Amino acid sequence: MSDVVVSLKKLHPSARIPRYMSPLAAGLDLCAVLDQPVSLQPSERCLIATGLAMALPEGYEAQIRPRSGLALRDGITLVNSPGTIDADYRGELKVIVINHGQKQVVIEHGERIAQMVIAPIVQVKLEQVESLDATERDCGGFGHTGREGETCKS
């Protein structure tokens, strides 16, 4: 693994610096910064602050993903998963959580609410063409692989 340096700024004195929870973890845990606990009813969503801002190096993004323990135990996940933080964004990192569970869930200050994965990105150059190469799958969509004799109608 190579070291990628990400500049991190605390915007709130009690914000917690994200950290990997095991030596081989892919994601850094993000914690809530709240003045008071937030109660989420079933199907309710809320924007949760982290009290942090950062500067990613050019060619990288931060992916904000749900924490599997919260999803399994409480039904808490992220509305836009994974959320993307671009390298030129300098505002506060915030997480849109939703309660897909069947009971109210309370999020406390300092609670681990999401994980952040730093990943390289590639920007492509799009080229408009009149036709595309044929493949075995061709234009088959959802549930298409493994079906015989279907052809594209494009």
C-alpha positions in Angstrom: 0.0 0.0 0.0 1.2 3.5 -0.8 0.8 6.5 1.4 -1.7 9.1 0.1 -1.7 12.3 2.2 -5.1 13.9 2.8 -5.2 17.3 4.6 -7.9 17.3 7.3 -9.3 20.3 9.2 -11.4 20.1 12.3 -14.3 22.6 12.0 -15.7 21.7 15.4 -13.5 21.2 18.6 -15.2 17.9 19.4 -14.9 16.4 15.9 -13.2 13.1 15.9 -10.4 12.4 13.4 -11.5 9.4 11.2 -9.5 6.2 11.8 -9.2 2.7 10.5 -10.6 0.3 13.0 -8.4 -2.6 12.0 -5.0 -2.9 10.3 -6.6 -4.0 6.9 -9.7 -1.9 7.0 -10.6 -0.2 3.7 -12.7 2.5 5.3 -12.1 5.2 7.9 -15.0 5.6 10.4 -16.8 9.0 10.4 -18.4 10.2 13.6 -21.4 12.4 14.2 -21.0 16.0 15.5 -24.2 16.9 17.2 -25.4 19.6 19.7 -28.0 17.1 20.8 -29.0 13.5 19.9 -31.0 13.0 16.7 -34.0 10.7 16.8 -34.9 9.1 13.5 -38.3 7.5 13.1 -38.7 4.7 10.5 -38.4 6.0 6.9 -37.0 9.4 8.3 -33.8 10.8 7.0 -31.4 13.5 8.3 -28.2 15.3 7.4 -25.5 14.6 10.0 -22.4 16.8 10.3 -19.0 15.4 11.0 -17.3 18.6 11.9 -14.5 17.9 9.4 -13.3 19.3 6.0 -10.5 17.9 3.9 -8.4 18.5 0.8 -8.0 15.3 -1.3 -5.2 15.1 -3.7 -6.0 15.5 -7.4 -7.0 12.2 -8.9 -8.7 10.9 -5.7 -12.3 10.9 -4.3 -13.7 10.0 -1.0 -16.6 7.5 -1.0 -19.0 7.7 1.9 -20.5 4.3 2.6 -22.9 2.8 5.2 -21.6 1.0 8.3 -22.7 -2.6 8.1 -23.3 -2.9 11.8 -25.7 0.0 11.9 -27.5 -1.3 8.8 -27.9 -4.8 10.4 -28.7 -3.8 13.9 -30.8 -0.6 13.4 -31.6 -0.4 9.6 -29.6 2.8 9.3 -28.0 3.3 5.9 -27.1 6.2 3.6 -29.6 7.6 1.1 -26.9 8.3 -1.6 -24.6 5.3 -1.2 -21.9 5.6 -1.9 -21.7 9.4 -1.6 -18.8 11.0 -3.5 -16.6 13.8 -2.2 -14.7 15.4 -5.0 -11.1 16.5 -4.8 -12.0 20.2 -5.2 -14.7 20.2 -2.4 -13.6 22.0 0.8 -16.8 22.2 2.8 -17.9 20.2 5.8 -18.3 16.5 5.3 -21.9 15.6 6.0 -23.8 12.3 5.8 -27.4 11.7 4.8 -28.7 8.9 6.9 -32.0 7.1 6.7 -33.8 4.8 9.0 -35.0 1.7 7.1 -35.7 -0.1 10.4 -39.0 -0.6 12.1 -38.3 1.4 15.3 -37.0 4.8 16.2 -33.2 5.1 16.3 -31.2 7.7 18.3 -27.9 8.9 16.9 -25.6 10.3 19.6 -22.8 12.9 19.4 -19.5 11.0 18.6 -21.3 7.9 17.2 -19.7 6.2 14.2 -22.2 6.8 11.4 -20.5 6.0 8.1 -17.2 5.0 6.7 -15.0 6.8 4.2 -12.9 5.1 1.5 -10.3 7.1 -0.4 -10.0 5.9 -3.9 -8.3 6.8 -7.2 -10.4 8.1 -10.0 -10.1 8.3 -13.7 -11.7 11.0 -15.8 -12.4 9.8 -19.3 -12.9 11.5 -22.7 -16.2 10.5 -24.2 -16.3 9.9 -27.9 -19.7 9.8 -29.7 -20.0 7.0 -32.3 -22.7 5.7 -34.6 -22.3 2.0 -33.5 -20.7 -0.1 -30.7 -18.8 -3.4 -30.9 -21.0 -6.5 -30.4 -20.4 -8.7 -27.3 -21.7 -12.0 -26.1 -24.0 -10.1 -23.7 -24.7 -7.3 -26.1 -27.6 -5.1 -24.9 -29.1 -7.6 -22.4 -30.0 -5.8 -19.2 -31.1 -6.9 -15.8 -31.3 -10.7 -15.4 -30.3 -11.2 -19.0 -27.1 -13.2 -18.7 -27.6 -16.9 -19.2 -30.7 -16.6 -21.5 -30.4 -18.0 -25.0 -31.7 -16.6 -28.2 -32.6 -13.0 -27.2 -31.5 -10.2 -29.6 -31.2 -6.5 -29.2 -33.9 -4.2 -30.6 -31.9 -1.0 -30.9 
